[in-house]
Amino acid sequence: LRIWGKITTTVIFVAHSIDEPIFRADRVVVMTARPGAVKEIIDIDLPRPRDGDIRASAEFNLYRARVWDVLRDEVNKAQKDWTLSPAFSH
């Protein structure tokens, strides 16, 4: 992030958590389950620079809830596909 702050160019981070992209990004792109496509882009309007304390703020938690609301159906679809897959049958 220090380098990004100096060159201010677009950087793409891939994350498998909800908190990390909210903390680091100005926009969070939520992808669909298979096939992967953009489901929604959420603009993150939190002040910069951000420190770890922001994770306890009401604003951060509202973004966390919003991302989870968009992501929840995709997680359920992926879990259903995984449990129904013959490769993972018991």
Beta strands, then each sheet from edge to edge (+ up, - down):
strand 1: 27-31
strand 2: 38-43
sheet 1: 1+ 2-
end
